[in-house]
Amino acid sequence: MLRAEIDETMLVEEVLARYPQAAAVFKRWGLHCVGCWLADVHTIAQVAEIFNLNLRTFMRDLRKALKEESAEGIQLF
């Protein structure tokens, strides 16, 4: 099983394609990145800046969601 790797320089589209469970985190934060036409050009850091999010906390939530999914024995990619 591969370990989930994610960082703030990744494009939103890439994150959602690799880790579909991340969509729930974006939704919980009030972000409509799933299906957004800009998801293929904005990084996670850019989204955090645009929406005035705490990047560190947002990344922690994303990583936690990926870690929990991985711990359940589901192959992430």
C-alpha positions in Angstrom: 0.0 0.0 0.0 1.3 3.4 -0.9 1.5 6.2 1.7 -0.7 9.3 1.0 1.5 12.2 0.0 0.0 15.7 -0.3 1.5 19.2 -0.1 0.3 22.7 -0.6 2.0 23.0 -4.1 -0.3 20.3 -5.6 -3.0 21.4 -7.9 -6.5 21.0 -6.5 -7.5 18.8 -9.5 -4.5 16.5 -8.8 -5.4 16.1 -5.1 -9.1 15.3 -5.9 -8.1 12.8 -8.6 -5.6 11.0 -6.4 -7.5 11.2 -3.2 -11.3 11.4 -3.8 -11.9 11.4 0.0 -10.3 14.9 0.0 -13.5 16.2 -1.6 -15.3 15.9 1.8 -12.6 18.2 3.4 -13.0 20.8 0.7 -16.8 20.7 1.2 -16.5 20.9 5.0 -14.4 24.1 4.6 -17.1 25.6 2.3 -15.0 25.3 -0.8 -16.6 24.4 -4.1 -13.4 23.1 -5.7 -15.0 19.8 -6.8 -16.0 20.5 -10.4 -14.6 24.0 -10.4 -13.1 25.0 -13.8 -10.1 26.5 -12.0 -9.2 23.3 -10.1 -6.6 22.5 -12.8 -4.7 25.8 -12.3 -4.9 26.5 -8.6 -2.8 24.9 -6.0 -4.0 24.2 -2.5 -1.9 27.2 -1.2 -3.5 29.5 -3.8 -7.0 28.4 -2.7 -6.1 29.0 0.9 -4.9 32.5 0.0 -7.9 33.3 -2.2 -10.4 32.2 0.5 -8.3 33.5 3.4 -8.0 30.0 5.0 -5.4 29.0 7.5 -3.2 26.9 5.2 -1.6 24.9 8.0 -5.0 23.9 9.5 -6.4 23.1 6.1 -3.5 20.9 5.2 -3.7 19.2 8.6 -7.4 18.4 7.9 -6.6 17.1 4.4 -3.7 14.9 5.7 -5.9 13.6 8.5 -8.6 12.5 6.1 -6.1 10.8 3.9 -4.4 9.1 6.8 -7.7 7.8 8.2 -8.7 6.4 4.8 -5.3 4.8 4.5 -5.6 3.3 8.0 -8.8 1.6 7.0 -6.9 -0.5 4.5 -8.0 1.2 1.3 -5.3 1.7 -1.3 -5.1 5.4 -2.1 -3.3 5.2 -5.5 
